[in-house]
């Protein structure tokens, strides 16, 4: 056992500085994906630096979205060149979500509205997490989705979607977001009714990007 070492701390006459807090991971995923679906260039500052957001960026790049990172005086800046709704390109290989459930579930919703077939994979941990709760409402909207006993890999054959009203019996911001993202590509008004309110990052981001979002209590 290492012996304890004594350390002395003396009073400071002055204490100060500047602290930069890393960007929020959940918000960063939404900014990247909605920036990719938008028309024009989206500029993102203080994007979360973790591996999950790198997985989202890599998947979007494989889908034909140009994303550039530059270092500026106040930190890294990301520029996403949006391809517009339905503008993703069929990937040449499976899309690897790594360990990011947000990446996998959000992209299931987006890919459901694209007229090509793609496959989402993940690491061993993510491959044990359930995906059927996302697949079920997307199937109702008209996408063809195949899972491996409700888990990754997930194959999505997308195309023209129809709007639905989806009553969520189990609260999940990720499932809600996947349906709302699919709703951007659907014919009609897509509605999600929550049993219990979940975080509203997606609704706020959709409004910021110009989507028509109406919220009445737990009905979105």
ROROTOR-917785 format. One record per residue: chain; residue in three letters; x, y, z of N, C-alpha, C in turn; residue number from 1. Coordinates in nm, 4 decimals. Example, Ala and Ser with C-alpha at 12.3 -4.5 7.8 and 13.67 -1.06 7.14 Angstrom:
<pts>
   c     r        n.x        n.y        n.z       ca.x       ca.y       ca.z        c.x        c.y        c.z     k
   A   ALA     1.3190    -0.5690     0.7800     1.2300    -0.4500     0.7800     1.3200    -0.3300     0.7800     1
   A   SER     1.2850    -0.2250     0.7080     1.3670    -0.1060     0.7140     1.2900     0.0030     0.7870     2
</pts>
This chain:
<pts>
   c     r        n.x        n.y        n.z       ca.x       ca.y       ca.z        c.x        c.y        c.z     k
   A   UNK     0.0843    -0.1189     0.0000     0.0000     0.0000     0.0000     0.0885     0.1248     0.0000     1
   A   UNK     0.0553     0.2184    -0.0865     0.1326     0.3424    -0.0945     0.1044     0.4289     0.0273     2
   A   UNK     0.2097     0.4744     0.0989     0.1859     0.5578     0.2170     0.1227     0.6909     0.1795     3
   A   UNK     0.0392     0.7424     0.2702    -0.0267     0.8706     0.2480     0.0757     0.9826     0.2450     4
   A   UNK     0.0534     1.0804     0.1571     0.1437     1.1947     0.1473     0.0701     1.3197     0.1932     5
   A   UNK     0.1394     1.3974     0.2722     0.0796     1.5211     0.3236     0.0986     1.6328     0.2232     6
   A   UNK    -0.0087     1.7087     0.1997    -0.0024     1.8214     0.1079    -0.0571     1.9451     0.1791     7
   A   UNK     0.0115     2.0529     0.1630    -0.0301     2.1789     0.2244    -0.0883     2.2717     0.1182     8
   A   UNK    -0.2022     2.3329     0.1506    -0.2655     2.4296     0.0622    -0.2674     2.5631     0.1338     9
   A   UNK    -0.2043     2.6610     0.0721    -0.1974     2.7937     0.1326    -0.3078     2.8830     0.0774    10
   A   UNK    -0.3574     2.9761     0.1546    -0.4602     3.0682     0.1063    -0.4120     3.1459    -0.0151    11
   A   UNK    -0.5013     3.1682    -0.1112    -0.4683     3.2434    -0.2316    -0.5178     3.3864    -0.2169    12
   A   UNK    -0.4357     3.4806    -0.2583    -0.4775     3.6203    -0.2538    -0.5777     3.6505    -0.3644    13
   A   UNK    -0.5591     3.5836    -0.4781    -0.6532     3.6008    -0.5891    -0.6757     3.4653    -0.6544    14
   A   UNK    -0.7957     3.4459    -0.7037    -0.8280     3.3209    -0.7731    -0.9248     3.3540    -0.8844    15
   A   UNK    -0.8915     3.3138    -1.0056    -0.9801     3.3460    -1.1177    -0.9374     3.2726    -1.2423    16
   A   UNK    -1.0138     3.2893    -1.3471    -0.9830     3.2240    -1.4729    -1.1075     3.2097    -1.5575    17
   A   UNK    -1.0931     3.1377    -1.6663    -1.2049     3.1152    -1.7571    -1.2189     2.9658    -1.7794    18
   A   UNK    -1.3411     2.9190    -1.7762    -1.3706     2.7776    -1.7940    -1.4665     2.7616    -1.9111    19
   A   UNK    -1.4296     2.6757    -2.0066    -1.5170     2.6475    -2.1196    -1.5829     2.5117    -2.0958    20
   A   UNK    -1.7127     2.5125    -2.0832    -1.7876     2.3891    -2.0582    -1.8130     2.3184    -2.1907    21
   A   UNK    -1.7856     2.1872    -2.2004    -1.8118     2.1158    -2.3260    -1.9594     2.1232    -2.3642    22
   A   UNK    -1.9852     2.1222    -2.4928    -2.1225     2.1269    -2.5420    -2.2015     2.0041    -2.5005    23
   A   UNK    -2.3329     2.0193    -2.4963    -2.4220     1.9099    -2.4569    -2.4291     1.8054    -2.5677    24
   A   UNK    -2.4119     1.6780    -2.5320    -2.4094     1.5709    -2.6312    -2.5441     1.5555    -2.7014    25
   A   UNK    -2.6528     1.5576    -2.6247    -2.7845     1.5381    -2.6846    -2.8177     1.6482    -2.7848    26
   A   UNK    -2.7873     1.7705    -2.7496    -2.8127     1.8832    -2.8398    -2.7227     1.8734    -2.9630    27
   A   UNK    -2.5993     1.8282    -2.9437    -2.5038     1.8192    -3.0543    -2.5505     1.7206    -3.1608    28
   A   UNK    -2.6021     1.6043    -3.1193    -2.6568     1.5083    -3.2170    -2.7635     1.5740    -3.3030    29
   A   UNK    -2.8546     1.6438    -3.2385    -2.9660     1.7062    -3.3103    -2.9165     1.8153    -3.4041    30
   A   UNK    -2.8188     1.8921    -3.3617    -2.7663     1.9982    -3.4468    -2.7024     1.9407    -3.5727    31
   A   UNK    -2.6270     1.8327    -3.5583    -2.5631     1.7705    -3.6741    -2.6670     1.7139    -3.7709    32
   A   UNK    -2.7646     1.6399    -3.7180    -2.8619     1.5737    -3.8056    -2.9541     1.6743    -3.8726    33
   A   UNK    -3.0058     1.7711    -3.7970    -3.0939     1.8696    -3.8577    -3.0170     1.9614    -3.9516    34
   A   UNK    -2.8911     1.9885    -3.9198    -2.8086     2.0653    -4.0126    -2.7907     1.9921    -4.1442    35
   A   UNK    -2.7782     1.8593    -4.1366    -2.7635     1.7790    -4.2581    -2.8914     1.7782    -4.3399    36
   A   UNK    -3.0071     1.7822    -4.2735    -3.1357     1.7783    -4.3430    -3.1812     1.9161    -4.3911    37
   A   UNK    -3.1182     2.0189    -4.3416    -3.1582     2.1555    -4.3776    -3.1073     2.1922    -4.5167    38
   A   UNK    -3.1544     2.3055    -4.5648    -3.1052     2.3613    -4.6901    -3.0036     2.4689    -4.6562    39
   A   UNK    -2.8820     2.4571    -4.7071    -2.7798     2.5568    -4.6795    -2.6809     2.5110    -4.5743    40
   A   UNK    -2.6000     2.6036    -4.5283    -2.4912     2.5729    -4.4347    -2.5338     2.6033    -4.2913    41
   A   UNK    -2.5115     2.5074    -4.2028    -2.5332     2.5264    -4.0595    -2.3972     2.5352    -3.9913    42
   A   UNK    -2.3782     2.6369    -3.9088    -2.2531     2.6566    -3.8358    -2.2770     2.6221    -3.6893    43
   A   UNK    -2.1962     2.5320    -3.6356    -2.2131     2.4836    -3.4990    -2.0861     2.5131    -3.4201    44
   A   UNK    -2.1020     2.5778    -3.3076    -1.9909     2.6027    -3.2168    -2.0109     2.5234    -3.0880    45
   A   UNK    -1.9013     2.4846    -3.0281    -1.9021     2.4139    -2.8998    -1.9738     2.2791    -2.9093    46
   A   UNK    -1.9540     2.2097    -3.0196    -2.0100     2.0759    -3.0350    -1.9463     1.9823    -2.9327    47
   A   UNK    -2.0257     1.8913    -2.8770    -1.9728     1.7948    -2.7799    -1.8602     1.7137    -2.8442    48
   A   UNK    -1.7491     1.6932    -2.7733    -1.6311     1.6321    -2.8351    -1.6264     1.4799    -2.8282    49
   A   UNK    -1.7246     1.4139    -2.7692    -1.7151     1.2706    -2.7422    -1.7328     1.1815    -2.8640    50
   A   UNK    -1.7110     1.0519    -2.8406    -1.7178     0.9534    -2.9468    -1.8559     0.9368    -3.0067    51
   A   UNK    -1.9626     0.9564    -2.9270    -2.0974     0.9396    -2.9800    -2.1260     1.0382    -3.0924    52
   A   UNK    -2.0881     1.1629    -3.0722    -2.1112     1.2627    -3.1773    -2.0207     1.2388    -3.2973    53
   A   UNK    -1.9010     1.1825    -3.2739    -1.8160     1.1459    -3.3876    -1.8820     1.0351    -3.4697    54
   A   UNK    -1.9541     0.9447    -3.4029    -2.0258     0.8400    -3.4770    -2.1341     0.9008    -3.5643    55
   A   UNK    -2.2083     0.9980    -3.5099    -2.3110     1.0652    -3.5902    -2.2483     1.1357    -3.7091    56
   A   UNK    -2.1381     1.2048    -3.6856    -2.0708     1.2747    -3.7956    -2.0253     1.1760    -3.9027    57
   A   UNK    -1.9677     1.0639    -3.8614    -1.9184     0.9658    -3.9585    -2.0325     0.9075    -4.0405    58
   A   UNK    -2.1449     0.8781    -3.9759    -2.2599     0.8246    -4.0490    -2.3132     0.9259    -4.1489    59
   A   UNK    -2.3238     1.0513    -4.1085    -2.3741     1.1551    -4.1993    -2.2800     1.1736    -4.3172    60
   A   UNK    -2.1509     1.1661    -4.2929    -2.0543     1.1770    -4.4017    -2.0728     1.0628    -4.5010    61
   A   UNK    -2.0968     0.9424    -4.4486    -2.1202     0.8268    -4.5362    -2.2480     0.8416    -4.6167    62
   A   UNK    -2.3392     0.9254    -4.5687    -2.4659     0.9494    -4.6383    -2.4579     1.0686    -4.7336    63
   A   UNK    -2.3358     1.1189    -4.7547    -2.3157     1.2229    -4.8546    -2.3177     1.3649    -4.8034    64
   A   UNK    -2.3122     1.3829    -4.6711    -2.3152     1.5170    -4.6126    -2.1722     1.5650    -4.5910    65
   A   UNK    -2.1423     1.6856    -4.6347    -2.0084     1.7406    -4.6155    -2.0044     1.8170    -4.4832    66
   A   UNK    -1.9140     1.7758    -4.3950    -1.8993     1.8373    -4.2632    -1.7528     1.8718    -4.2440    67
   A   UNK    -1.7245     1.9980    -4.2153    -1.5871     2.0436    -4.1975    -1.5688     2.1023    -4.0580    68
   A   UNK    -1.4521     2.0763    -3.9998    -1.4181     2.1327    -3.8690    -1.2970     2.2240    -3.8858    69
   A   UNK    -1.3068     2.3452    -3.8324    -1.1944     2.4384    -3.8336    -1.1690     2.4874    -3.6921    70
   A   UNK    -1.0455     2.5199    -3.6645    -1.0075     2.5742    -3.5345    -1.0042     2.7258    -3.5432    71
   A   UNK    -1.0852     2.7907    -3.4603    -1.0872     2.9360    -3.4562    -1.0484     2.9836    -3.3167    72
   A   UNK    -1.0417     3.1133    -3.2996    -0.9894     3.1690    -3.1756    -1.0682     3.1237    -3.0540    73
   A   UNK    -1.2001     3.1104    -3.0680    -1.2823     3.0726    -2.9539    -1.3147     2.9232    -2.9516    74
   A   UNK    -1.2401     2.8445    -3.0297    -1.2584     2.6999    -3.0271    -1.2981     2.6439    -3.1622    75
   A   UNK    -1.3201     2.5134    -3.1694    -1.3555     2.4508    -3.2973    -1.4932     2.4928    -3.3466    76
   A   UNK    -1.5047     2.5049    -3.4774    -1.6310     2.5401    -3.5421    -1.6598     2.4346    -3.6485    77
   A   UNK    -1.7831     2.3864    -3.6489    -1.8258     2.2844    -3.7440    -1.9209     2.3469    -3.8450    78
   A   UNK    -1.8999     2.3142    -3.9714    -1.9866     2.3632    -4.0785    -2.0476     2.2436    -4.1507    79
   A   UNK    -2.1793     2.2386    -4.1482    -2.2537     2.1280    -4.2073    -2.3249     2.1790    -4.3329    80
   A   UNK    -2.2936     2.1183    -4.4464    -2.3575     2.1568    -4.5720    -2.4827     2.0710    -4.5913    81
   A   UNK    -2.5984     2.1294    -4.5635    -2.7223     2.0540    -4.5691    -2.7579     2.0079    -4.7090    82
   A   UNK    -2.8184     1.8893    -4.7155    -2.8579     1.8329    -4.8459    -3.0082     1.8395    -4.8669    83
   A   UNK    -3.0831     1.8883    -4.7671    -3.2280     1.8987    -4.7802    -3.2981     1.7678    -4.7483    84
   A   UNK    -3.4276     1.7765    -4.7216    -3.5060     1.6572    -4.6893    -3.5029     1.5583    -4.8048    85
   A   UNK    -3.4762     1.4327    -4.7725    -3.4690     1.3300    -4.8746    -3.3418     1.3321    -4.9558    86
   A   UNK    -3.2448     1.4127    -4.9163    -3.1246     1.4320    -4.9972    -3.0069     1.3437    -4.9632    87
   A   UNK    -3.0219     1.2537    -4.8659    -2.9113     1.1648    -4.8335    -2.8816     1.0720    -4.9515    88
   A   UNK    -2.7556     1.0306    -4.9618    -2.7105     0.9386    -5.0656    -2.6967     0.7998    -5.0046    89
   A   UNK    -2.7316     0.6974    -5.0795    -2.7184     0.5605    -5.0296    -2.5735     0.5329    -4.9912    90
   A   UNK    -2.5479     0.4824    -4.8707    -2.4106     0.4584    -4.8272    -2.3505     0.3379    -4.8972    91
   A   UNK    -2.2178     0.3393    -4.9108    -2.1485     0.2286    -4.9765    -2.1316     0.1088    -4.8838    92
   A   UNK    -2.1435     0.1303    -4.7533    -2.1262     0.0229    -4.6558    -2.2203     0.0477    -4.5397    93
   A   UNK    -2.2222    -0.0447    -4.4443    -2.3071    -0.0291    -4.3259    -2.2666     0.0960    -4.2490    94
   A   UNK    -2.3645     0.1581    -4.1863    -2.3419     0.2773    -4.1045    -2.3144     0.2330    -3.9618    95
   A   UNK    -2.1978     0.2670    -3.9103    -2.1554     0.2215    -3.7778    -2.1867     0.3288    -3.6744    96
   A   UNK    -2.2832     0.3011    -3.5856    -2.3208     0.3954    -3.4808    -2.2318     0.3844    -3.3582    97
   A   UNK    -2.1358     0.2938    -3.3601    -2.0455     0.2796    -3.2463    -2.1202     0.2380    -3.1212    98
   A   UNK    -2.1079     0.3189    -3.0165    -2.1768     0.2925    -2.8906    -2.2938     0.3878    -2.8691    99
   A   UNK    -2.3345     0.4575    -2.9760    -2.4310     0.5662    -2.9622    -2.5726     0.5212    -2.9981   100
   A   UNK    -2.6558     0.5005    -2.8969    -2.7958     0.4699    -2.9208    -2.8687     0.5850    -2.9865   101
   A   UNK    -2.8309     0.7081    -2.9522    -2.8935     0.8250    -3.0143    -2.8689     0.8258    -3.1644   102
   A   UNK    -2.7454     0.7978    -3.2051    -2.7139     0.7932    -3.3476    -2.7996     0.6905    -3.4188   103
   A   UNK    -2.8051     0.5691    -3.3650    -2.8787     0.4605    -3.4304    -3.0271     0.4912    -3.4392   104
   A   UNK    -3.0863     0.5335    -3.3283    -3.2314     0.5528    -3.3261    -3.2737     0.6744    -3.4073   105
   A   UNK    -3.1999     0.7836    -3.3975    -3.2343     0.9015    -3.4763    -3.2233     0.8727    -3.6258   106
   A   UNK    -3.1148     0.8051    -3.6653    -3.0962     0.7782    -3.8076    -3.1976     0.6782    -3.8603   107
   A   UNK    -3.2472     0.5885    -3.7767    -3.3568     0.5018    -3.8206    -3.4755     0.5868    -3.8663   108
   A   UNK    -3.5077     0.6904    -3.7891    -3.6178     0.7778    -3.8256    -3.5918     0.8544    -3.9531   109
   A   UNK    -3.4689     0.9044    -3.9694    -3.4366     0.9824    -4.0888    -3.4312     0.8924    -4.2118   110
   A   UNK    -3.3653     0.7775    -4.1992    -3.3488     0.6882    -4.3138    -3.4811     0.6296    -4.3604   111
   A   UNK    -3.5797     0.6239    -4.2704    -3.7108     0.5721    -4.3089    -3.7730     0.6542    -4.4212   112
   A   UNK    -3.7336     0.7795    -4.4348    -3.7895     0.8659    -4.5379    -3.7061     0.8752    -4.6642   113
   A   UNK    -3.6024     0.7922    -4.6766    -3.5153     0.7967    -4.7943    -3.5333     0.6696    -4.8776   114
   A   UNK    -3.5409     0.6862    -5.0064    -3.5758     0.5761    -5.0961    -3.4539     0.4911    -5.1323   115
   A   UNK    -3.3891     0.4374    -5.0330    -3.2833     0.3392    -5.0544    -3.2740     0.2514    -4.9301   116
   A   UNK    -3.1980     0.1455    -4.9405    -3.1825     0.0519    -4.8299    -3.0462     0.0711    -4.7648   117
   A   UNK    -3.0449     0.0772    -4.6331    -2.9200     0.0940    -4.5591    -2.9254     0.0100    -4.4323   118
   A   UNK    -2.8087    -0.0169    -4.3781    -2.7984    -0.0991    -4.2579    -2.7209    -0.0235    -4.1507   119
   A   UNK    -2.7737    -0.0250    -4.0298    -2.7091     0.0362    -3.9146    -2.6515    -0.0721    -3.8259   120
   A   UNK    -2.5257    -0.0553    -3.7868    -2.4606    -0.1482    -3.6951    -2.4089    -0.0709    -3.5741   121
   A   UNK    -2.3533    -0.1426    -3.4779    -2.2953    -0.0796    -3.3598    -2.2009    -0.1750    -3.2914   122
   A   UNK    -2.1416    -0.1304    -3.1823    -2.0502    -0.2182    -3.1094    -2.1290    -0.3220    -3.0301   123
   A   UNK    -2.0574    -0.4075    -2.9584    -2.1225    -0.5178    -2.8875    -2.2237    -0.4678    -2.7852   124
   A   UNK    -2.1905    -0.3582    -2.7170    -2.2809    -0.3045    -2.6154    -2.4083    -0.2506    -2.6785   125
   A   UNK    -2.3938    -0.1708    -2.7833    -2.5112    -0.1136    -2.8488    -2.5973    -0.2223    -2.9128   126
   A   UNK    -2.5348    -0.3280    -2.9590    -2.6089    -0.4354    -3.0247    -2.6976    -0.5130    -2.9280   127
   A   UNK    -2.6817    -0.4891    -2.7992    -2.7694    -0.5529    -2.7004    -2.8863    -0.4638    -2.6611   128
   A   UNK    -2.8864    -0.3393    -2.7090    -2.9914    -0.2457    -2.6689    -3.1116    -0.2563    -2.7618   129
   A   UNK    -3.2329    -0.2369    -2.7096    -3.3542    -0.2608    -2.7902    -3.3756    -0.1535    -2.8964   130
   A   UNK    -3.4178    -0.1999    -3.0141    -3.4485    -0.1107    -3.1257    -3.5923    -0.1278    -3.1748   131
   A   UNK    -3.6642    -0.2251    -3.1225    -3.7982    -0.2529    -3.1732    -3.8944    -0.1383    -3.1432   132
   A   UNK    -3.8752    -0.0695    -3.0307    -3.9659     0.0409    -2.9968    -3.9567     0.1538    -3.0989   133
   A   UNK    -3.8419     0.1654    -3.1663    -3.8290     0.2630    -3.2747    -3.8839     0.2045    -3.4040   134
   A   UNK    -3.8543     0.0790    -3.4291    -3.8948     0.0162    -3.5549    -4.0465     0.0106    -3.5708   135
   A   UNK    -4.1184    -0.0180    -3.4622    -4.2630    -0.0394    -3.4724    -4.3382     0.0815    -3.5293   136
   A   UNK    -4.3203     0.2036    -3.4748    -4.3925     0.3171    -3.5343    -4.3464     0.3496    -3.6759   137
   A   UNK    -4.2186     0.3250    -3.7060    -4.1706     0.3512    -3.8418    -4.2314     0.2533    -3.9411   138
   A   UNK    -4.2536     0.1301    -3.8978    -4.3250     0.0338    -3.9827    -4.4666     0.0829    -4.0116   139
   A   UNK    -4.5318     0.1386    -3.9099    -4.6668     0.1911    -3.9293    -4.6668     0.3068    -4.0284   140
   A   UNK    -4.5578     0.3783    -4.0376    -4.5494     0.4919    -4.1290    -4.5187     0.4487    -4.2721   141
   A   UNK    -4.4837     0.3223    -4.2904    -4.4627     0.2723    -4.4262    -4.3222     0.2291    -4.4588   142
   A   UNK    -4.2270     0.2433    -4.3654    -4.0914     0.1967    -4.3901    -4.0853     0.0452    -4.3742   143
   A   UNK    -3.9885    -0.0170    -4.4388    -3.9618    -0.1596    -4.4197    -3.8348    -0.1715    -4.3363   144
   A   UNK    -3.8475    -0.2316    -4.2192    -3.7364    -0.2382    -4.1255    -3.7193    -0.3805    -4.0765   145
   A   UNK    -3.5960    -0.4273    -4.0792    -3.5633    -0.5597    -4.0292    -3.4598    -0.5465    -3.9176   146
   A   UNK    -3.4867    -0.6130    -3.8056    -3.3927    -0.6150    -3.6939    -3.3497    -0.7591    -3.6686   147
   A   UNK    -3.2528    -0.7765    -3.5830    -3.2112    -0.9095    -3.5392    -3.2684    -0.9297    -3.3999   148
   A   UNK    -3.3859    -0.9899    -3.3940    -3.4555    -1.0093    -3.2662    -3.4715    -0.8769    -3.1906   149
   A   UNK    -3.5042    -0.7705    -3.2657    -3.5258    -0.6409    -3.2037    -3.4005    -0.5617    -3.1739   150
   A   UNK    -3.2865    -0.6059    -3.2273    -3.1589    -0.5409    -3.1999    -3.0852    -0.5111    -3.3305   151
   A   UNK    -2.9739    -0.4387    -3.3175    -2.8855    -0.4181    -3.4325    -2.8211    -0.5499    -3.4722   152
   A   UNK    -2.7839    -0.5630    -3.6000    -2.7975    -0.4679    -3.7097    -2.9441    -0.4481    -3.7510   153
   A   UNK    -2.9736    -0.3262    -3.7951    -3.1066    -0.2897    -3.8424    -3.0952    -0.2478    -3.9888   154
   A   UNK    -3.1790    -0.3066    -4.0715    -3.1839    -0.2692    -4.2130    -3.3107    -0.1882    -4.2385   155
   A   UNK    -3.2935    -0.0711    -4.2979    -3.4047     0.0205    -4.3237    -3.4200     0.0377    -4.4746   156
   A   UNK    -3.5363     0.0011    -4.5251    -3.5707     0.0286    -4.6641    -3.6764     0.1383    -4.6613   157
   A   UNK    -3.6352     0.2597    -4.6908    -3.7238     0.3742    -4.6745    -3.7914     0.4155    -4.8031   158
   A   UNK    -3.8641     0.5237    -4.7936    -3.9360     0.5774    -4.9088    -4.0475     0.6678    -4.8636   159
   A   UNK    -4.1558     0.6695    -4.9400    -4.2690     0.7562    -4.9073    -4.3328     0.7109    -4.7767   160
   A   UNK    -4.3477     0.8031    -4.6838    -4.4059     0.7723    -4.5527    -4.5416     0.8396    -4.5384   161
   A   UNK    -4.6241     0.7806    -4.4547    -4.7523     0.8424    -4.4211    -4.7491     0.8855    -4.2746   162
   A   UNK    -4.8148     0.9947    -4.2453    -4.8179     1.0466    -4.1086    -4.9012     0.9550    -4.0193   163
   A   UNK    -4.8651     0.9495    -3.8913    -4.9408     0.8709    -3.7938    -4.9574     0.9529    -3.6671   164
   A   UNK    -5.0474     0.9075    -3.5814    -5.0541     0.9537    -3.4431    -5.0018     0.8406    -3.3571   165
   A   UNK    -4.8939     0.8670    -3.2865    -4.8235     0.7631    -3.2113    -4.8373     0.7894    -3.0620   166
   A   UNK    -4.9075     0.6997    -2.9936    -4.9213     0.7090    -2.8481    -4.8071     0.6340    -2.7821   167
   A   UNK    -4.7219     0.7063    -2.7119    -4.6046     0.6461    -2.6487    -4.6416     0.5974    -2.5086   168
   A   UNK    -4.6442     0.4665    -2.4915    -4.6756     0.4112    -2.3600    -4.5547     0.4125    -2.2683   169
   A   UNK    -4.4344     0.4060    -2.3266    -4.3096     0.4083    -2.2495    -4.2353     0.5367    -2.2832   170
   A   UNK    -4.2081     0.6225    -2.1861    -4.1404     0.7486    -2.2158    -4.0009     0.7253    -2.2747   171
   A   UNK    -3.9699     0.7936    -2.3824    -3.8374     0.7855    -2.4436    -3.8190     0.9026    -2.5379   172
   A   UNK    -3.7255     0.9903    -2.5054    -3.6983     1.1040    -2.5931    -3.6400     1.0576    -2.7257   173
   A   UNK    -3.5655     0.9460    -2.7240    -3.5059     0.8977    -2.8484    -3.6112     0.8414    -2.9430   174
   A   UNK    -3.7052     0.7641    -2.8898    -3.8117     0.7103    -2.9748    -3.8979     0.8239    -3.0295   175
   A   UNK    -3.9347     0.9174    -2.9409    -4.0129     1.0330    -2.9844    -3.9409     1.1076    -3.0964   176
   A   UNK    -3.8120     1.1278    -3.0805    -3.7359     1.2031    -3.1792    -3.7291     1.1297    -3.3122   177
   A   UNK    -3.7131     0.9973    -3.3080    -3.7078     0.9199    -3.4321    -3.8373     0.9353    -3.5115   178
   A   UNK    -3.9513     0.9328    -3.4414    -4.0805     0.9465    -3.5095    -4.0962     1.0879    -3.5650   179
   A   UNK    -4.0557     1.1882    -3.4883    -4.0666     1.3262    -3.5362    -3.9764     1.3500    -3.6574   180
   A   UNK    -3.8565     1.2933    -3.6552    -3.7658     1.3084    -3.7696    -3.8216     1.2375    -3.8925   181
   A   UNK    -3.8827     1.1212    -3.8720    -3.9501     1.0545    -3.9840    -4.0669     1.1392    -4.0328   182
   A   UNK    -4.1346     1.2062    -3.9404    -4.2483     1.2894    -3.9766    -4.2131     1.4048    -4.0684   183
   A   UNK    -4.0877     1.4494    -4.0656    -4.0446     1.5537    -4.1589    -4.0580     1.5070    -4.3031   184
   A   UNK    -4.0500     1.3745    -4.3243    -4.0531     1.3177    -4.4588    -4.1895     1.2568    -4.4927   185
   A   UNK    -4.2867     1.2676    -4.4016    -4.4145     1.1988    -4.4191    -4.5195     1.2896    -4.4826   186
   A   UNK    -4.6179     1.2273    -4.5454    -4.7316     1.2984    -4.6023    -4.8360     1.3176    -4.4926   187
   A   UNK    -4.8595     1.4422    -4.4532    -4.9545     1.4700    -4.3470    -4.8849     1.5154    -4.2200   188
   A   UNK    -4.9617     1.5301    -4.1147    -4.9114     1.5795    -3.9860    -4.8855     1.4615    -3.8932   189
   A   UNK    -4.7630     1.4450    -3.8526    -4.7257     1.3386    -3.7597    -4.7411     1.3892    -3.6168   190
   A   UNK    -4.8046     1.3091    -3.5325    -4.8304     1.3481    -3.3940    -4.7768     1.2413    -3.2993   191
   A   UNK    -4.7072     1.2866    -3.1958    -4.6612     1.1979    -3.0884    -4.7301     1.2408    -2.9605   192
   A   UNK    -4.7920     1.1457    -2.8922    -4.8585     1.1730    -2.7654    -4.7808     1.0996    -2.6560   193
   A   UNK    -4.7236     1.1747    -2.5635    -4.6408     1.1164    -2.4581    -4.7248     1.0815    -2.3357   194
   A   UNK    -4.6970     0.9647    -2.2778    -4.7592     0.9302    -2.1502    -4.7010     1.0148    -2.0384   195
   A   UNK    -4.5709     1.0364    -2.0418    -4.5011     1.1248    -1.9488    -4.4056     1.2106    -2.0294   196
   A   UNK    -4.3930     1.3350    -1.9916    -4.3109     1.4282    -2.0676    -4.1640     1.3893    -2.0610   197
   A   UNK    -4.0981     1.3909    -2.1764    -3.9548     1.3687    -2.1834    -3.8871     1.4981    -2.2279   198
   A   UNK    -3.7556     1.4996    -2.2274    -3.6846     1.6229    -2.2626    -3.7221     1.6665    -2.4042   199
   A   UNK    -3.7289     1.7963    -2.4234    -3.7843     1.8515    -2.5472    -3.6777     1.9103    -2.6392   200
   A   UNK    -3.5562     1.8535    -2.6356    -3.4488     1.9056    -2.7199    -3.4854     1.9027    -2.8679   201
   A   UNK    -3.5502     1.7940    -2.9112    -3.5816     1.7819    -3.0535    -3.6852     1.8854    -3.0956   202
   A   UNK    -3.7886     1.9037    -3.0151    -3.8910     2.0019    -3.0500    -3.8298     2.1419    -3.0614   203
   A   UNK    -3.7438     2.1761    -2.9675    -3.6803     2.3082    -2.9713    -3.5911     2.3230    -3.0946   204
   A   UNK    -3.5162     2.2164    -3.1246    -3.4261     2.2226    -3.2400    -3.5049     2.2312    -3.3701   205
   A   UNK    -3.6140     2.1558    -3.3809    -3.6964     2.1621    -3.5011    -3.7498     2.3029    -3.5236   206
   A   UNK    -3.7962     2.3665    -3.4177    -3.8457     2.5036    -3.4298    -3.7341     2.5978    -3.4721   207
   A   UNK    -3.6144     2.5786    -3.4160    -3.5010     2.6636    -3.4506    -3.4678     2.6538    -3.5991   208
   A   UNK    -3.4823     2.5332    -3.6547    -3.4505     2.5122    -3.7959    -3.5671     2.5457    -3.8888   209
   A   UNK    -3.6810     2.5839    -3.8330    -3.7909     2.6309    -3.9163    -3.9035     2.5334    -3.9394   210
   A   UNK    -3.9026     2.4179    -3.8728    -4.0118     2.3223    -3.8894    -4.1362     2.3707    -3.8144   211
   A   UNK    -4.2529     2.3293    -3.8638    -4.3774     2.3657    -3.7979    -4.4065     2.2661    -3.6859   212
   A   UNK    -4.3924     2.3104    -3.5628    -4.4128     2.2235    -3.4466    -4.5191     2.2856    -3.3573   213
   A   UNK    -4.6215     2.2072    -3.3244    -4.7263     2.2520    -3.2341    -4.7261     2.1618    -3.1117   214
   A   UNK    -4.7248     2.2213    -2.9930    -4.7203     2.1444    -2.8684    -4.8378     2.1846    -2.7810   215
   A   UNK    -4.9199     2.0862    -2.7469    -5.0335     2.1081    -2.6567    -5.0249     2.0033    -2.5461   216
   A   UNK    -4.9718     2.0455    -2.4325    -4.9505     1.9508    -2.3236    -4.8485     1.8469    -2.3649   217
   A   UNK    -4.8897     1.7184    -2.3644    -4.7998     1.6104    -2.4033    -4.8237     1.5663    -2.5473   218
   A   UNK    -4.8964     1.6465    -2.6228    -4.9269     1.6150    -2.7618    -4.8405     1.7035    -2.8525   219
   A   UNK    -4.7558     1.6403    -2.9328    -4.6602     1.7135    -3.0161    -4.6885     1.6841    -3.1626   220
</pts>
